[in-house]
C-alpha cells in the first residue's frame, strides 16, 4: 500500500490540530478522492501508517483508534478529543463540560459523555434540529449522505494518562442543548452552558458535588441565557428540575415570565423533593418552590465561587 496515499491523512488531521485517528474519520478523509472506498482499503492504509510508526494504537480501543506520532503533536494528550472520537455523536457533559466551559478550577479523572440510548444509523432519518445536536465535529451533513453513523468504540474501561471515559446512555429526546467548542484548538461537542448547569442540578455527583455546581452557576451568572435555561428545563419536563432550577434562579436573582407557571403547576411538595438528590430530606424547605433545602446555599446567597 502506497505510503503517500496514507500520509495525507496525517496532514489533513494536522490542519485541524487533531492527534487522534479514528477509523470513521479516516474513511471520511479517504472518501474525498474515492467516494466508495471499502473498509478493507481504509484498514490497509491505516496499517501502512502503523508499520511506519507514524501512528500508535490506543490501548483497548479494539483497533479503531490511534494516536498520531508526528512532530505537530500537542505537548499534552487531549482526552476530550479521544473521548469524542470514540463516541462520535456523543457530547462531553457534567464535569467534563464544566472544564471545557471554564466553570470549574477542578480537574476530574473521569470524562463524562452523553450518548443516545437508542441506536442511530442514518442521520438523515432524524429531524433537522436533532441532527444539529449529534453531527460529529469537523464534519458536514454531506459527509453522511453515503455513510452510516459510526458505531461507538467502547473505551470506558481504558485508562489513558490516568483518565477514564464514562459514557451515559440517555433518552433520545434528552439529546438537546449541545454545541461545538475548541479544546487545545480541537473542536469537540459538549453540552451548552445552560444545559450543563441544569444537568449539574440533576446529577451533581457527576460534577464533583452540589457545591461545585453552585460555584459553576455563580461563575456563569453573567453568561446565562435565561431563555435557553427555561427552554432546556421545559424540554426535560421533570418537576424536580423545575423546582431546583427555579430555586437556584431565585437565589441568584434570575427572573423569567415562565417561573410563575412553574411554581403553580410544577412545584410539588413531598419527601423526595430535595435540592441535593444525594442527601437525606431535611425539614428546612423553601415554601415558594416547595423543596427541601438539604444542602448549604451560602455560595448562592453570597455569589461566592472562590476556592480559598
For each residue, the residues with C-beta under 8 A, 3 or more apart:
1: 5 6 44 45 47 48
2: 5 6 48
3: 6 7 48 49 52
4: 7 8
5: 1 2 8 30 45
6: 1 2 3 9 45 46 48 49
7: 3 4 10 11 49 54
8: 4 5 11 12 29
9: 6 12 13 21 26 29 30 45 46 49
10: 7 13 14 21 49 54 55 68 70
11: 7 8 14 15
12: 8 9 15 16 29
13: 9 10 16 18 19 21 25 29 68
14: 10 11 17 18 68 70 72
15: 11 12
16: 12 13 138 186 187
17: 14 72 74 184 185 186
18: 13 14 21 68 81 138 186
19: 13 67 68 72 73 74 77 78 81
20: 58 65 66 67 68 78 81 82 85
21: 9 10 13 18 25 26 46 49 55 65 66 67 68
22: 25 26 64 65 85 86 88 150 153
23: 26 27 42 43 46 63 64 65 150
24: 27 28 88 136 147 150
25: 13 21 22 28 29 85 136 138 139
26: 9 21 22 23 29 30 42 45 46
27: 23 24 30 31 37 39 42 147
28: 24 25 31 32 139 143 147
29: 8 9 12 13 25 26 32
30: 5 9 26 27 33 34 37 41 42 45
31: 27 28 34 35 36 37 143 146 147
32: 28 29
33: 30
34: 30 31 37 41
35: 31 146
36: 31 146
37: 27 30 31 34 41 42
38: 41 42
39: 27 42 43
40: 43 44
41: 30 34 37 38 44 45
42: 23 26 27 30 37 38 39 45 46
43: 23 39 40 46 47
44: 1 40 41 47 48
45: 1 5 6 9 26 30 41 42 48 49
46: 6 9 21 23 26 42 43 49 50 55 66
47: 1 43 44 50 51
48: 1 2 3 6 44 45 51 52
49: 3 6 7 9 10 21 45 46 52 54 55 66
50: 46 47 53 54 55 56 57 66
51: 47 48
52: 3 48 49
53: 50 56 69
54: 7 10 49 50 68 69 70
55: 10 21 46 49 50 66 67 68 69
56: 50 53 66 67 69
57: 50 61 63 65 66 67
58: 20 61 65 66 67 82 155 158 160
59: 158 159 160
60: 155 157 158
61: 57 58 64 65 66 86 153 155 158
62: 153 154
63: 23 57
64: 22 23 61 153
65: 20 21 22 23 57 58 61 82 85 86 153 155
66: 20 21 46 49 50 55 56 57 58 61
67: 19 20 21 55 56 57 58 77
68: 10 13 14 18 19 20 21 54 55 72 73
69: 53 54 55 56 73
70: 10 14 54 73
71:
72: 14 17 19 68
73: 19 68 69 70
74: 17 19 77 78 184 185
75:
76: 184
77: 19 67 74 82 160 161
78: 19 20 74 81 82 183 184 186
79: 82 83 111 160 161 163 165
80: 83 84 92 96 100 111 183 184 186 188
81: 18 19 20 78 84 85 183 184 186 188
82: 20 58 65 77 78 79 85 86 155 160 165
83: 79 80 86 87 90 92 96 111 113 155 165 188
84: 80 81 87 88 90 92 113 136 137 188 189
85: 20 22 25 65 81 82 88 153
86: 22 61 65 82 83 152 153 154 155 165
87: 83 84 90 113 115 152 153 165 167
88: 22 24 84 85 136 149 150 152
89: 115 116 120 134 135 136 149
90: 83 84 87 113 114 115 152 167 189
91: 97 113 114 115 133 175 178 189 190 191
92: 80 83 84 96 97 100 111 112 113 188 189 190 191
93: 96 97 112 113 114 168 190 191 196 199 206
94: 97 98 112 196 199 200 203 206 207
95: 98 99 104 106 108 110 112 206 207 208 212
96: 80 83 92 93 99 100 108 111 112 113 190
97: 91 92 93 94 100 101 112 190 191 196 199
98: 94 95 101 103 104 196 200 207 212 216
99: 95 96 102 104 106 107 108
100: 80 92 96 97 181 183 188 190
101: 97 98 181 190 193 196 220
102: 99
103: 98 193 196 215 216 219 220
104: 95 98 99 207 208 212 215 216 219
105: 307
106: 95 99 208 212
107: 99
108: 95 96 99 111 208
109: 162 163 164
110: 95 163 164 165 166
111: 79 80 83 92 96 108 163 164 165 166
112: 92 93 94 95 96 97 166 168 206
113: 83 84 87 90 91 92 93 96 165 166 167 168
114: 90 91 93 167 168 170 174 175 191
115: 87 89 90 91 152 167 168 169 170
116: 89 119 120 134 169 170 172 175
117: 169 170 171 172
118: 172
119: 116
120: 89 116 123 125 126 134 149 172
121: 125 148 149
122: 125 126 144 148 149
123: 120 126 131 134 135 141 144 149
124: 131 144 145
125: 120 121 122
126: 120 122 123 130 131 134
127: 130 131
128: 131 132
129: 132 133
130: 126 127 133 134 172 175 176
131: 123 124 126 127 128 134 135 141
132: 128 129 135
133: 91 129 130 175 176 177 178
134: 89 116 120 123 126 130 131 149 175 178
135: 89 123 131 132 139 140 141 144
136: 24 25 84 88 89 139 150 189
137: 84 180 187 188 189
138: 16 18 25 187
139: 25 28 135 136 143 144
140: 135 143
141: 123 131 135 144 145
142: 145
143: 28 31 139 140 147
144: 122 123 124 135 139 141 147 148 149
145: 124 141 142
146: 31 35 36
147: 24 27 28 31 143 144 150
148: 121 122 144
149: 88 89 120 121 122 123 134 144
150: 22 23 24 88 136 147
151:
152: 86 87 88 90 115 167
153: 22 61 62 64 65 85 86 87
154: 62 86 157
155: 58 60 61 65 82 83 86 158 165
156: 164 165 166 167
157: 60 154 164
158: 58 59 60 61 155 164 165
159: 59 162 163 164
160: 58 59 77 79 82 163
161: 77 79
162: 109 159
163: 79 109 110 111 159 160
164: 109 110 111 156 157 158 159
165: 79 82 83 86 87 110 111 113 155 156 158
166: 110 111 112 113 156
167: 87 90 113 114 115 152 156
168: 93 112 113 114 115 206
169: 115 116 117
170: 114 115 116 117 174 175
171: 117 174 175
172: 116 117 118 120 130 175
173: 176 235
174: 114 170 171 235 236
175: 91 114 116 130 133 134 170 171 172 178
176: 130 133 173 195 232 235
177: 133 191 192 194 195 228 232 235
178: 91 133 134 175 189 190 191 192 195
179: 189 190 191 192
180: 137 187 188 189 190
181: 100 101 187 188 189 190
182: 185 186 187 188
183: 78 80 81 100 186 188
184: 17 74 76 78 80 81
185: 17 74 182
186: 16 17 18 78 80 81 182 183
187: 16 137 138 180 181 182
188: 80 81 83 84 92 100 137 180 181 182 183
189: 84 90 91 92 136 137 178 179 180 181
190: 91 92 93 96 97 100 101 178 179 180 181 196
191: 91 92 93 97 114 177 178 179 195 196 199
192: 177 178 179 195 196 228 232
193: 101 103 196 197 220 223 224 225
194: 177 197 198 224 225 228 229 232
195: 176 177 178 191 192 198 199 232
196: 93 94 97 98 101 103 190 191 192 193 199 200 216
197: 193 194 200 201 213 216 217 220 224 229
198: 194 195 201 202 229 232 233 236 241 245
199: 93 94 97 191 195 196 202 203 206 207
200: 94 98 196 197 203 204 206 207 210 212 213 216 217
201: 197 198 204 210 213 241 244 245 248
202: 198 199 236 238 241 244 277
203: 94 199 200 206 207 277
204: 200 201 207 208 209 210 212 213 276 277 278
205: 209 278
206: 93 94 95 112 168 199 200 203
207: 94 95 98 104 199 200 203 204 212 213 216
208: 95 104 106 108 204 212 213
209: 204 205 212 213 278
210: 200 201 204 213 214 275 276 278 295
211: 214 215 295 296 299
212: 95 98 104 106 200 204 207 208 209 215 216
213: 197 200 201 204 207 208 209 210 216 217
214: 210 211 217 218 248 297 299 300
215: 103 104 211 212 218 219 299 305 307
216: 98 103 104 196 197 200 207 212 213 219 220 305
217: 197 200 213 214 220 221 248 252 300
218: 214 215 221 252 299 300 303 304 305
219: 103 104 215 216 305
220: 101 103 193 197 216 217 223 224
221: 217 218 224 252 254 303
222:
223: 193 220
224: 193 194 197 220 221 228 229 254
225: 193 194 228 229
226: 229 230 249 254 255 256
227: 230 231 256
228: 177 192 194 224 225 231 232
229: 194 197 198 224 225 226 232 233 245 249 254 256
230: 226 227 233 234 256 258
231: 227 228 234 235
232: 176 177 192 194 195 198 228 229 235 236
233: 198 229 230 236 241 242 245
234: 230 231 237 258
235: 173 174 176 177 231 232
236: 174 198 202 232 233 241
237: 234
238: 202 241 242
239: 242 243 266 267 268
240: 243 244 272 273 277
241: 198 201 202 233 236 238 244 245
242: 233 238 239 245 246 262 266 267
243: 239 240 246 247 266 267 268 273 289 290 291
244: 201 202 240 241 247 248 275 291
245: 198 201 229 233 241 242 248 249
246: 242 243 249 250 259 262 263 267 289
247: 243 244 250 251 275 286 288 289 291 293
248: 201 214 217 244 245 251 252 300
249: 226 229 245 246 252 253 254 255 256 259
250: 246 247 253 254 286 288 289
251: 247 248 297 300 301
252: 217 218 221 248 249 300 303
253: 249 250
254: 221 224 226 229 249 250
255: 226 249 259
256: 226 227 229 230 249 259
257: 260
258: 230 234 261 262
259: 246 249 255 256 262 263
260: 257 263 264
261: 258 264 265 266
262: 242 246 258 259 265 266 267
263: 246 259 260 266 267 288 289
264: 260 261 267
265: 261 262
266: 239 242 243 261 262 263
267: 239 242 243 246 262 263 264 288 289 290 291
268: 239 243 273 290
269: 273 285 290 291
270: 273
271: 281 292
272: 240 281
273: 240 243 268 269 270 290 291 292
274: 277 279 280 281 282 291 292 294
275: 210 244 247 291 292 293 294 295 297
276: 204 210 279 294 295
277: 202 203 204 240 274
278: 204 205 209 210
279: 274 276 282 294 295
280: 274 294
281: 271 272 274 292 294
282: 274 279 285 292 293 294
283: 292
284: 292 293 294
285: 269 282 290 291 292 293
286: 247 250 289 290 291 293
287: 290
288: 247 250 263 267
289: 243 246 247 250 263 267 286
290: 243 267 268 269 273 285 286 287
291: 243 244 247 267 269 273 274 275 285 286
292: 271 273 274 275 281 282 283 284 285
293: 247 275 282 284 285 286 297
294: 274 275 276 279 280 281 282 284
295: 210 211 275 276 279
296: 211 299
297: 214 251 275 293 300 301
298: 301 302 304
299: 211 214 215 218 296 302 303 304 305
300: 214 217 218 248 251 252 297 303
301: 251 297 298
302: 298 299
303: 218 221 252 299 300
304: 218 298 299
305: 215 216 218 219 299
306:
307: 105 215
308:
